[in-house]
């Protein structure tokens, strides 16, 4: 068992009624960090900012213990979309630019996005498209860090292996500004074992050799309803899935993950249990 190290405990909070409410909810749960959406996760439209909403958010952050904040981009953009699909490509790029603009207003630390689907066109077709998406965002010189989230390995998905993500980063103009969000359910579904100390060491060593652990900025802490390598993105409450409590205890206390945000995206019924469980692993 690892000793004297611990990740940060957070979860995906609601920003209904104003982005500052995400800070309020996170404080109420006694969290170390949090994640939120900038709008509906299943809509291309972004609501207008309320009067002084960015000011109120930043004031709330200043009066809180939170040093790391994370936004999850909505689910509709597909960075792997080819330029030939002009409508979806345009909407995807416009969504990225709007999310970056709002993240910079709110001084958000990390912006996580799904790498998407190549829709049968193959990884080699999608690879430059994802790099172009990142280059478009980085050209804005954002303060927010852009994080690719590892995929679960479903059919046509892009970025379910460390090697694919590395090959995308190779095409980015400023690769040092690109980070990774490691979703435990996705990684497990893609074949990366996380159930015990040895498996976690092997997975993180592999990550480090291919991508470099300095790129790992956020962990989505989700147990997996699906089995190892099954390719199913089905989140479970901690300890009720195939990874199990021990896996999360070992990850939370792994020396290389000290200070990394562990953001819960688990089903709501067991959320309080999951928060308390992760906190108990902090020592």
Backbone bond lengths (Angstrom), bond angles and torsions (degrees), N, CA, C in turn:
res aa  C-N    CA-C-N  psi(-1)  N-CA   C-N-CA  omega(-1)  CA-C   N-CA-C  phi
1 X - - - 1.465 - - 1.524 110.12 -
2 X 1.336 116.55 137.12 1.457 121.00 177.94 1.523 109.49 -76.86
3 X 1.323 117.22 152.89 1.450 121.38 -176.74 1.524 111.24 -128.29
4 X 1.346 115.78 150.70 1.469 123.96 168.98 1.521 114.07 63.24
5 X 1.312 118.61 22.71 1.450 121.35 176.34 1.521 108.10 -130.98
6 X 1.317 118.16 149.93 1.463 119.64 178.08 1.513 111.09 -161.27
7 X 1.331 114.71 140.36 1.449 120.52 171.76 1.521 110.37 -77.43
8 X 1.334 116.40 169.76 1.462 122.39 176.18 1.520 109.46 -86.75
9 X 1.333 116.92 144.69 1.468 121.38 -178.58 1.525 109.74 -100.59
10 X 1.336 115.68 125.82 1.457 120.54 177.04 1.515 111.23 -147.82
11 X 1.330 116.36 172.13 1.452 119.67 172.28 1.520 109.58 -149.51
12 X 1.321 115.89 172.47 1.464 121.03 -178.12 1.527 108.48 -83.31
13 X 1.338 116.48 105.78 1.459 122.17 -175.21 1.523 111.56 -89.66
14 X 1.318 115.90 163.87 1.460 122.08 177.10 1.524 109.97 -88.67
15 X 1.344 115.58 136.74 1.459 120.57 175.97 1.520 110.53 -111.06
16 X 1.346 117.22 20.28 1.462 121.35 178.33 1.526 109.50 -59.77
17 X 1.339 115.81 133.59 1.452 120.46 -179.32 1.508 114.16 87.85
18 X 1.317 117.53 -2.36 1.465 121.23 179.62 1.512 110.87 138.65
19 X 1.329 116.64 142.14 1.458 120.79 -176.98 1.531 112.24 -58.79
20 X 1.341 116.64 -30.44 1.460 120.60 179.86 1.524 112.18 -62.21
21 X 1.356 116.85 -22.11 1.458 119.40 178.47 1.534 112.00 -69.18
22 X 1.334 116.93 -24.86 1.466 119.66 175.69 1.524 109.87 -63.40
23 X 1.332 116.33 -38.74 1.462 121.16 177.48 1.530 109.63 -66.35
24 X 1.330 115.57 -44.53 1.471 121.36 -179.30 1.523 110.88 -57.78
25 X 1.343 116.99 -48.86 1.460 120.69 -178.03 1.535 111.04 -63.51
26 X 1.316 116.71 -40.78 1.464 120.14 -179.68 1.527 110.99 -63.77
27 X 1.334 116.93 -38.43 1.467 120.52 177.96 1.525 110.48 -66.42
28 X 1.340 116.28 -39.56 1.462 120.23 -179.09 1.526 112.13 -61.58
29 X 1.334 116.60 -32.37 1.458 120.92 179.88 1.536 112.74 -88.92
30 X 1.319 116.62 1.05 1.459 120.26 178.00 1.510 113.67 66.22
31 X 1.341 116.76 37.03 1.462 121.94 -175.59 1.524 111.80 -84.72
32 X 1.321 115.08 167.02 1.461 122.13 176.50 1.525 111.75 -97.04
33 X 1.322 116.95 -18.77 1.457 122.92 -174.78 1.522 107.49 -165.41
34 X 1.341 118.00 174.57 1.464 119.76 179.75 1.524 110.21 -161.30
35 X 1.333 114.15 167.90 1.463 123.17 177.92 1.529 107.98 -133.12
36 X 1.328 117.42 150.32 1.468 120.01 178.62 1.525 109.99 -154.84
37 X 1.337 115.79 165.27 1.461 122.58 174.09 1.525 109.16 -93.91
38 X 1.320 116.04 153.15 1.462 121.53 175.18 1.524 112.44 -90.24
39 X 1.319 116.65 -5.95 1.464 122.64 178.67 1.505 108.84 -172.38
40 X 1.312 116.31 -165.13 1.457 119.30 176.73 1.528 109.00 -64.20
41 X 1.343 118.48 131.68 1.464 119.83 -178.98 1.526 113.38 -70.07
42 X 1.323 116.87 -9.99 1.467 120.23 -177.68 1.529 112.10 -124.44
43 X 1.319 115.29 36.06 1.466 120.71 177.95 1.520 109.45 -142.02
44 X 1.328 115.62 144.08 1.467 120.01 176.33 1.525 111.32 -80.65
45 X 1.324 116.98 -16.40 1.470 120.84 -174.87 1.523 110.44 -86.48
46 X 1.314 115.79 142.78 1.454 122.32 175.53 1.526 108.45 -114.34
47 X 1.310 116.21 129.49 1.455 119.28 178.98 1.529 110.01 -67.48
48 X 1.315 115.48 155.74 1.454 119.97 175.67 1.523 109.24 -67.18
49 X 1.313 115.60 146.17 1.460 119.73 175.75 1.523 109.78 -67.93
50 X 1.325 115.81 138.80 1.455 119.86 174.15 1.527 109.30 -69.81
51 X 1.326 115.93 161.14 1.460 120.41 -178.79 1.530 110.34 -57.71
52 X 1.323 115.48 126.28 1.468 122.92 178.49 1.536 113.18 58.57
53 X 1.344 116.49 24.01 1.463 118.67 -177.33 1.522 111.98 -62.99
54 X 1.324 116.77 -39.70 1.460 119.29 178.72 1.525 110.95 -66.41
55 X 1.332 116.82 -38.65 1.467 121.30 178.73 1.528 109.92 -63.93
56 X 1.337 116.60 -44.81 1.464 120.70 -179.75 1.531 111.18 -64.32
57 X 1.340 116.37 -38.44 1.464 119.75 177.83 1.516 110.53 -62.70
58 X 1.321 115.85 -48.38 1.467 119.60 -177.44 1.527 111.77 -66.28
59 X 1.329 116.95 -34.46 1.471 119.92 175.89 1.526 110.20 -65.95
60 X 1.341 115.94 -40.53 1.470 120.09 178.99 1.526 110.82 -63.47
61 X 1.334 116.12 -40.18 1.469 120.11 178.11 1.532 110.60 -64.32
62 X 1.333 116.55 -42.50 1.459 120.55 -179.05 1.529 111.71 -62.95
63 X 1.335 116.32 -27.78 1.467 121.22 178.82 1.520 111.89 -100.06
64 X 1.327 115.66 31.49 1.460 121.68 -178.30 1.526 108.95 -137.70
65 X 1.340 117.05 170.62 1.467 119.51 177.47 1.525 113.54 -87.67
66 X 1.334 118.17 4.80 1.461 121.07 -169.74 1.526 112.22 -82.84
67 X 1.334 115.41 118.30 1.462 120.99 176.58 1.521 111.49 -102.37
68 X 1.352 116.91 -19.90 1.468 121.71 179.90 1.524 108.53 -123.73
69 X 1.325 117.04 125.10 1.462 122.19 176.09 1.523 108.70 -125.12
70 X 1.322 115.65 147.25 1.464 120.46 -174.77 1.520 110.05 -133.23
71 X 1.306 116.13 134.42 1.470 122.58 171.08 1.513 108.34 -108.05
72 X 1.327 116.02 137.42 1.462 121.24 172.16 1.523 107.67 -101.37
73 X 1.320 116.14 121.19 1.461 121.04 177.91 1.523 109.69 -61.30
74 X 1.330 116.66 151.45 1.464 118.51 -178.59 1.530 111.14 -65.18
75 X 1.325 116.70 168.19 1.458 122.34 -167.65 1.534 114.65 -84.24
76 X 1.316 118.72 -12.41 1.464 120.36 -172.10 1.536 115.19 -79.48
77 X 1.328 119.53 -36.32 1.470 118.88 179.35 1.526 111.89 -59.71
78 X 1.334 115.52 143.96 1.465 121.43 178.21 1.527 108.28 -129.81
79 X 1.339 117.59 91.94 1.468 120.80 -177.99 1.522 114.01 -59.28
80 X 1.333 117.94 -19.17 1.463 121.42 179.51 1.523 113.08 -82.84
81 X 1.322 117.20 -1.75 1.464 122.12 -178.44 1.524 111.78 -63.94
82 X 1.331 118.27 131.74 1.471 119.83 177.08 1.523 111.86 -71.50
83 X 1.321 116.48 157.75 1.467 120.99 -179.74 1.528 111.95 -63.88
84 X 1.341 117.08 -21.32 1.468 120.12 179.35 1.523 111.91 -65.64
85 X 1.320 117.70 -26.30 1.468 121.67 175.00 1.524 106.70 -88.59
86 X 1.328 115.24 76.44 1.463 121.05 -167.92 1.522 113.47 -61.27
87 X 1.326 117.15 -38.04 1.471 119.91 -176.28 1.533 111.31 -67.21
88 X 1.343 116.47 -51.74 1.461 119.58 -178.76 1.524 110.91 -66.67
89 X 1.327 116.90 -37.86 1.463 119.98 178.94 1.531 110.60 -62.23
90 X 1.322 116.09 -44.33 1.467 120.90 -179.48 1.529 110.71 -62.84
91 X 1.327 116.35 -45.89 1.468 120.02 -179.96 1.526 111.40 -64.45
92 X 1.325 116.11 -39.01 1.466 121.02 179.16 1.527 110.89 -61.76
93 X 1.322 116.36 -45.55 1.461 120.40 -178.28 1.524 111.29 -70.08
94 X 1.333 117.26 -40.29 1.465 120.50 178.86 1.528 110.54 -63.68
95 X 1.337 116.66 -38.45 1.453 121.11 179.03 1.532 110.74 -64.03
96 X 1.329 116.62 -43.15 1.461 120.74 178.04 1.528 110.71 -58.53
97 X 1.321 116.79 -48.17 1.462 120.45 -176.69 1.531 111.18 -64.33
98 X 1.338 116.82 -37.39 1.464 119.73 178.74 1.528 110.99 -68.86
99 X 1.333 116.60 -39.92 1.466 119.34 179.63 1.530 111.10 -67.46
100 X 1.322 116.79 -38.68 1.463 119.85 176.28 1.530 110.10 -63.07
101 X 1.324 116.54 -43.23 1.472 120.31 -179.55 1.527 110.48 -58.56
102 X 1.319 116.16 -45.66 1.467 119.88 -178.10 1.531 111.51 -71.21
103 X 1.323 116.18 -38.55 1.468 119.31 176.87 1.518 111.48 -60.21
104 X 1.328 116.70 -39.88 1.457 119.91 179.38 1.533 111.48 -68.38
105 X 1.346 116.48 -36.70 1.463 119.85 175.89 1.526 111.40 -61.24
106 X 1.334 115.21 -37.44 1.459 121.26 -176.59 1.527 112.55 -92.94
107 X 1.326 116.39 -0.49 1.471 121.95 -178.75 1.528 111.30 55.22
108 X 1.347 115.87 44.07 1.466 122.14 179.65 1.525 109.14 -74.24
109 X 1.335 116.16 144.14 1.468 121.20 -176.96 1.521 112.50 -77.14
110 X 1.356 116.82 -47.77 1.473 121.87 -171.36 1.519 111.64 -130.75
111 X 1.330 116.74 140.14 1.457 123.02 171.95 1.530 108.32 -119.75
112 X 1.329 116.14 111.24 1.467 122.73 -177.76 1.521 109.58 -93.72
113 X 1.335 117.37 137.51 1.464 119.83 175.33 1.527 110.77 -139.07
114 X 1.338 114.88 151.53 1.461 121.42 174.29 1.523 108.92 -79.03
115 X 1.320 116.39 137.26 1.470 120.81 -176.56 1.520 111.16 -73.30
116 X 1.331 116.55 -30.42 1.455 119.86 170.58 1.512 115.97 101.20
117 X 1.331 114.72 -164.80 1.467 123.23 -175.39 1.516 110.63 -120.88
118 X 1.342 115.42 139.54 1.476 118.47 176.22 1.523 111.72 -85.01
119 X 1.340 117.52 -3.24 1.468 123.95 174.76 1.523 113.14 54.14
120 X 1.322 115.31 37.55 1.457 120.15 176.51 1.511 114.86 90.02
121 X 1.327 116.84 -2.47 1.466 120.31 -178.84 1.527 113.51 -84.42
122 X 1.345 117.33 -10.93 1.455 121.25 177.57 1.516 113.37 92.25
123 X 1.328 114.81 155.76 1.468 120.61 -177.22 1.519 112.17 -62.56
124 X 1.332 118.05 -39.86 1.465 120.55 -176.36 1.522 111.86 -63.31
125 X 1.338 117.10 -27.10 1.465 120.66 175.19 1.525 110.65 -76.92
126 X 1.345 115.88 -38.48 1.467 120.56 -176.82 1.525 112.69 -75.73
127 X 1.313 116.76 -32.07 1.470 121.29 -172.96 1.536 113.27 -52.31
128 X 1.344 119.92 -53.31 1.469 118.71 -179.72 1.520 112.79 -68.03
129 X 1.347 117.36 -24.89 1.457 120.44 179.71 1.529 110.78 -68.92
130 X 1.330 115.97 -40.97 1.472 119.83 177.87 1.522 109.74 -67.62
131 X 1.313 116.89 -40.55 1.467 120.44 177.64 1.526 111.11 -62.66
132 X 1.338 117.44 -40.96 1.469 121.27 177.15 1.527 110.80 -61.99
133 X 1.328 115.86 -40.31 1.467 121.96 177.64 1.534 109.82 -59.49
134 X 1.327 116.36 -47.23 1.460 120.21 178.44 1.529 111.73 -65.10
135 X 1.321 116.65 -42.16 1.460 120.08 179.90 1.522 111.68 -62.77
136 X 1.348 116.59 -37.57 1.464 120.53 176.78 1.523 110.18 -60.72
137 X 1.332 116.31 -45.16 1.454 119.95 -179.98 1.517 112.47 -67.40
138 X 1.323 116.75 -43.21 1.463 120.78 -177.66 1.524 111.91 -68.41
139 X 1.323 116.01 -25.06 1.465 119.68 178.56 1.531 111.88 -65.46
140 X 1.331 116.57 -18.39 1.474 120.69 177.36 1.525 110.99 -79.69
141 X 1.331 115.81 -3.55 1.466 122.02 -176.63 1.530 111.22 52.20
142 X 1.325 116.49 53.36 1.467 119.18 -175.30 1.520 112.40 -73.20
143 X 1.326 114.81 152.90 1.464 119.48 171.67 1.518 110.24 -77.47
144 X 1.337 116.54 -29.40 1.463 120.92 -178.70 1.522 110.40 -72.35
145 X 1.328 116.17 143.06 1.469 122.27 177.20 1.523 108.70 -85.65
146 X 1.332 117.82 132.33 1.461 122.51 179.07 1.529 109.30 -90.95
147 X 1.341 115.83 122.15 1.458 121.14 -174.43 1.521 111.50 -118.20
148 X 1.334 116.59 122.33 1.456 121.42 171.99 1.523 109.54 -80.15
149 X 1.320 116.79 132.61 1.464 120.85 178.90 1.528 110.08 -96.82
150 X 1.333 116.12 126.95 1.458 120.01 179.46 1.525 110.43 -58.21
151 X 1.338 116.50 139.10 1.463 122.01 -178.34 1.524 111.11 -90.23
152 X 1.343 114.98 164.25 1.468 120.50 -175.31 1.528 113.45 -86.00
153 X 1.331 117.26 -9.36 1.469 118.97 177.26 1.516 114.67 93.13
154 X 1.341 117.45 17.31 1.464 120.31 175.33 1.528 109.24 -66.34
155 X 1.320 116.00 165.48 1.466 120.92 -179.03 1.527 110.95 -54.79
156 X 1.340 116.13 131.88 1.463 124.92 176.56 1.533 114.48 73.63
157 X 1.343 117.61 0.13 1.469 118.64 -179.66 1.528 110.04 -72.57
158 X 1.325 114.82 151.52 1.465 122.55 179.96 1.529 108.36 -113.36
159 X 1.332 117.25 136.83 1.452 120.93 174.33 1.513 114.96 88.26
160 X 1.329 117.28 33.30 1.467 119.85 177.13 1.528 111.78 -94.25
161 X 1.326 116.95 -0.59 1.463 120.89 174.26 1.525 108.84 -126.71
162 X 1.322 115.68 151.35 1.459 120.07 177.44 1.531 110.29 -60.92
163 X 1.325 115.26 -33.42 1.471 119.66 -177.78 1.528 111.01 -66.58
164 X 1.336 117.89 -42.08 1.468 119.72 178.43 1.526 110.83 -62.96
165 X 1.325 116.11 -43.09 1.469 119.56 179.54 1.525 110.13 -62.75
166 X 1.327 116.75 -41.10 1.460 120.84 178.30 1.525 111.67 -61.78
167 X 1.333 116.35 -40.93 1.472 120.27 -179.99 1.524 111.23 -65.51
168 X 1.323 117.74 -32.69 1.472 120.62 175.36 1.521 109.59 -67.20
169 X 1.323 116.53 -46.77 1.472 121.14 -177.56 1.527 111.04 -60.78
170 X 1.329 117.47 -31.68 1.462 121.14 178.66 1.529 112.31 -58.36
171 X 1.334 117.33 -25.92 1.466 121.84 -178.04 1.527 113.10 -94.19
172 X 1.322 117.45 -1.65 1.466 121.26 -177.51 1.530 109.60 -83.06
173 X 1.325 115.48 139.05 1.466 120.74 -176.53 1.521 112.69 -63.67
174 X 1.350 116.17 -38.66 1.467 120.26 -178.65 1.533 108.04 -128.64
175 X 1.332 117.23 76.69 1.470 121.16 -172.04 1.522 114.58 -61.99
176 X 1.341 117.92 -23.38 1.460 120.15 -179.37 1.526 112.19 -67.10
177 X 1.333 116.92 -16.47 1.464 120.58 -178.53 1.531 112.80 -93.99
178 X 1.329 116.65 5.82 1.468 121.35 -179.05 1.527 109.69 -106.99
179 X 1.329 116.17 132.78 1.457 120.58 178.89 1.518 111.41 -123.14
180 X 1.344 115.56 -177.81 1.465 121.91 -176.22 1.518 109.99 -127.21
181 X 1.330 115.38 138.98 1.460 122.84 167.16 1.528 106.92 -105.28
182 X 1.323 115.95 122.48 1.463 122.52 -176.43 1.523 108.39 -101.81
183 X 1.327 116.34 101.66 1.465 120.83 176.67 1.526 108.13 -85.77
184 X 1.342 116.97 120.19 1.465 120.26 -174.30 1.521 112.39 -64.50
185 X 1.340 117.10 -38.56 1.467 119.84 177.50 1.520 110.37 -64.79
186 X 1.334 117.05 -46.47 1.465 121.20 -179.83 1.524 110.65 -61.13
187 X 1.332 115.73 -47.80 1.464 119.71 -177.50 1.524 111.01 -61.82
188 X 1.326 116.39 -43.61 1.467 121.12 179.20 1.525 110.16 -63.14
189 X 1.331 116.23 -43.36 1.471 120.83 178.47 1.517 111.17 -63.15
190 X 1.341 116.29 -30.97 1.471 121.29 -179.72 1.526 112.65 -82.46
191 X 1.354 116.87 -5.16 1.464 119.60 175.04 1.504 116.42 111.52
192 X 1.348 118.02 6.07 1.459 121.23 179.15 1.531 109.08 -94.89
193 X 1.316 116.63 112.79 1.464 121.61 -174.51 1.531 110.80 -75.25
194 X 1.342 115.60 139.01 1.474 121.94 -177.52 1.524 111.46 -136.58
195 X 1.329 117.16 20.77 1.467 119.44 -168.72 1.525 114.83 -85.72
196 X 1.322 118.03 -19.00 1.461 119.47 -180.00 1.531 109.48 -150.08
197 X 1.331 115.81 174.44 1.460 120.78 -174.86 1.520 112.78 -56.41
198 X 1.319 116.38 -46.56 1.464 119.20 -177.71 1.523 111.33 -63.31
199 X 1.338 116.29 -43.92 1.470 119.89 -179.55 1.523 110.74 -63.35
200 X 1.338 116.74 -41.80 1.465 120.78 179.74 1.527 110.56 -64.96
201 X 1.329 116.54 -43.99 1.470 120.06 177.24 1.530 110.84 -57.56
202 X 1.335 116.23 -45.27 1.465 120.32 -178.98 1.521 111.34 -64.42
203 X 1.339 116.81 -42.62 1.463 120.55 -179.93 1.523 111.13 -64.96
204 X 1.337 117.05 -45.12 1.464 119.91 -179.31 1.529 112.00 -70.08
205 X 1.322 117.11 -34.09 1.473 119.99 174.93 1.530 110.29 -63.42
206 X 1.328 115.95 -41.91 1.464 120.74 177.85 1.529 110.19 -63.64
207 X 1.344 116.40 -45.46 1.463 120.97 177.20 1.531 110.26 -56.13
208 X 1.325 115.77 -46.11 1.461 120.61 -177.33 1.527 111.70 -64.46
209 X 1.328 116.14 -39.65 1.465 119.30 -177.89 1.527 112.43 -70.21
210 X 1.334 116.25 -30.38 1.471 120.03 -177.02 1.525 112.17 -93.53
211 X 1.337 116.77 -42.35 1.460 120.80 -172.19 1.527 113.85 -115.32
212 X 1.328 115.75 -28.92 1.462 119.91 -174.21 1.516 110.51 91.07
213 X 1.325 117.01 122.75 1.465 120.61 -177.43 1.526 112.88 -64.75
214 X 1.336 117.76 -16.96 1.455 119.69 177.71 1.528 111.56 -65.39
215 X 1.333 117.11 -18.75 1.469 120.52 178.57 1.527 112.55 -81.29
216 X 1.321 118.17 -17.00 1.464 121.53 -175.33 1.527 109.07 -78.01
217 X 1.335 116.81 109.45 1.459 121.87 -173.70 1.530 113.81 -110.77
218 X 1.336 117.04 -28.54 1.470 121.54 -177.37 1.520 109.03 -144.52
219 X 1.344 115.79 141.96 1.464 121.59 172.00 1.525 108.43 -116.82
220 X 1.321 117.50 124.66 1.460 121.64 169.35 1.519 107.07 -85.12
221 X 1.324 116.16 113.74 1.464 121.57 -174.65 1.526 109.80 -91.88
222 X 1.321 116.28 97.64 1.463 123.05 -178.90 1.520 109.29 -136.35
223 X 1.328 116.48 129.04 1.457 119.10 171.13 1.526 107.82 -73.29
224 X 1.325 116.64 167.77 1.460 121.61 -172.96 1.522 112.03 -120.37
225 X 1.335 115.83 124.87 1.464 119.67 174.11 1.526 110.75 -71.63
226 X 1.323 116.53 -29.25 1.459 121.30 179.84 1.515 111.88 -85.38
227 X 1.313 115.67 159.57 1.464 121.55 -179.40 1.532 111.18 -80.35
228 X 1.320 115.67 166.61 1.459 122.47 -179.78 1.527 110.73 -55.17
229 X 1.329 116.25 126.14 1.456 121.75 176.30 1.511 115.25 75.00
230 X 1.338 117.26 10.80 1.469 120.46 -175.51 1.524 112.93 -81.95
231 X 1.326 117.57 -12.85 1.463 121.25 176.39 1.510 115.00 75.60
232 X 1.331 117.94 18.16 1.461 120.88 -176.84 1.528 110.68 -104.23
233 X 1.329 115.56 123.45 1.463 121.86 177.68 1.528 108.19 -90.22
234 X 1.330 115.52 80.84 1.463 120.93 -179.02 1.529 108.53 -131.46
235 X 1.344 115.09 103.33 1.456 120.67 -176.54 1.523 111.36 -72.25
236 X 1.328 115.87 145.95 1.459 122.66 175.11 1.522 108.34 -132.63
237 X 1.325 116.35 154.35 1.464 120.07 173.89 1.523 109.89 -62.79
238 X 1.309 116.29 151.20 1.455 121.61 -174.28 1.530 111.14 -60.70
239 X 1.315 114.65 130.17 1.460 120.38 179.18 1.511 114.18 88.20
240 X 1.336 117.56 -8.07 1.469 120.12 179.78 1.523 111.84 -102.59
241 X 1.337 117.02 -3.42 1.453 121.10 -177.47 1.519 112.42 -113.47
242 X 1.328 115.00 -161.71 1.460 121.71 -173.02 1.532 113.50 -78.86
243 X 1.334 118.02 -19.95 1.468 119.72 178.73 1.524 109.94 -77.89
244 X 1.319 116.83 -48.68 1.462 121.12 174.93 1.520 114.29 87.86
245 X 1.343 115.63 161.43 1.461 121.82 -177.49 1.522 112.77 -57.17
246 X 1.325 116.67 -42.98 1.461 120.30 -176.65 1.518 111.96 -60.01
247 X 1.314 115.54 -37.59 1.456 119.12 178.71 1.518 111.52 -60.29
248 X 1.345 116.80 -43.77 1.462 120.11 -178.81 1.525 111.75 -73.48
249 X 1.323 116.83 -34.21 1.461 119.42 175.37 1.528 110.28 -61.76
250 X 1.331 116.35 -45.45 1.461 120.18 -179.71 1.525 112.16 -66.15
251 X 1.336 116.92 -37.06 1.464 119.13 178.02 1.522 111.21 -68.57
252 X 1.335 117.03 -45.57 1.467 120.65 -179.41 1.522 111.37 -58.50
253 X 1.328 117.14 -32.01 1.461 120.97 -175.56 1.529 113.20 -104.01
254 X 1.333 116.05 9.96 1.463 118.47 179.93 1.528 109.60 -70.93
255 X 1.323 118.44 131.78 1.477 120.76 -174.63 1.516 114.47 -59.25
256 X 1.328 118.63 -28.89 1.469 119.29 -178.93 1.526 112.55 -81.82
257 X 1.337 117.29 -7.95 1.467 120.93 -177.55 1.521 112.37 -109.26
258 X 1.317 116.86 11.57 1.462 121.19 178.29 1.525 109.97 -58.82
259 X 1.341 116.70 126.27 1.457 121.30 177.50 1.511 115.05 83.26
260 X 1.326 118.28 0.48 1.475 121.63 177.69 1.536 108.68 -81.21
261 X 1.345 119.05 135.13 1.464 120.91 176.52 1.532 111.20 -66.65
262 X 1.324 116.82 128.06 1.458 123.66 170.46 1.529 106.45 -105.08
263 X 1.333 116.66 103.46 1.462 121.97 -175.61 1.527 109.58 -98.04
264 X 1.324 116.57 118.93 1.459 121.28 177.92 1.523 110.60 -77.56
265 X 1.329 116.16 132.17 1.464 122.91 172.00 1.536 109.26 -126.89
266 X 1.314 115.38 32.35 1.465 121.39 -173.80 1.526 110.85 -83.81
267 X 1.347 117.43 161.38 1.468 120.91 -179.68 1.522 112.55 -53.86
268 X 1.349 115.45 140.73 1.460 122.03 -171.28 1.510 116.52 -58.47
269 X 1.332 117.20 -33.44 1.463 119.47 -176.40 1.511 112.46 -58.25
270 X 1.328 116.75 -35.79 1.454 120.00 -177.83 1.508 114.02 -104.79
271 X 1.337 117.30 14.90 1.464 120.31 -173.23 1.521 112.62 -63.02
272 X 1.333 117.77 -45.98 1.468 119.83 -179.32 1.524 111.03 -60.34
273 X 1.333 116.13 -40.79 1.466 120.33 176.78 1.522 110.09 -60.60
274 X 1.340 116.57 -43.62 1.465 120.76 -177.32 1.527 111.32 -65.26
275 X 1.340 116.70 -40.00 1.461 120.56 177.93 1.531 109.94 -61.74
276 X 1.317 116.00 -49.04 1.469 119.91 -178.50 1.527 111.57 -64.56
277 X 1.325 116.10 -35.52 1.468 120.01 179.56 1.529 109.99 -64.20
278 X 1.335 117.13 -49.16 1.470 119.79 179.17 1.525 110.95 -61.96
279 X 1.322 116.46 -39.48 1.473 118.88 178.56 1.523 110.81 -62.09
280 X 1.338 116.69 -38.49 1.464 120.12 -179.63 1.529 111.27 -64.85
281 X 1.335 116.60 -26.30 1.465 120.75 179.67 1.528 111.45 -78.37
282 X 1.340 116.93 -11.87 1.457 119.39 178.76 1.531 112.01 -75.26
283 X 1.310 116.75 -8.37 1.454 118.28 173.25 1.501 115.02 112.39
